[in-house]
Amino acid sequence: MGMVGALQKLATGETDISMYIANIDKAYEILFMFPIIPETFKIDSPFGSATIETNSGDLKLIKTRGLKSVAWSSFFPDKIYDFIKFESLLAEYNCWEYVENLEKMRDERKPMRLIIKGVSVDINILATLDSFSYNVDSAGDAQYSVKFGQFRKIITEALF
């Protein structure tokens, strides 16, 4: 389908996905909204195992679930396009303000709550921004790629 197909779906309202970063403790408090929903995003959900050699043959041990990661590519628009779902956001920000805000959140070195909601997807994880790259295209928009990695809080218990 490509970018044109994704834009047509957005223009006709065929997608109801929202992608945003929320307050770590209050998921309803939105800190950053991604204005353009990508056509696809990749979710890695590793689950480990180990093979042990014994006198009786190999044994497979199932380990615990690994940390998820979510990645996608899209763009931050520098102008208002007809197909944009969240036009009110674009009236407030240009593409570089989106880039600066995302980098500022990353540089705080605190986990964030990544939320992706829609008819067929419901992701709500604590995450860190593991990778963020961007460039400017001929229209002046900021093309970007991101990868968020799941963050688990360390829970300690008193021993006495």
Secondary structure, 3 states (H helix, E strand, C coil): CHHHHHHHHHHCCCCCCEEEEECCCCCCCEEEECCCCCCCCEEECCEEEEEEEECCEEEEEEEEECCCEEEEEEEECCCCCCCCCCHHHHHHCCHHHHHHHHHHHHHCCCCEEEEEECCCCEEEEEEEEEEEEEEECCCCCEEEEEEEEECCCCCCCCCC
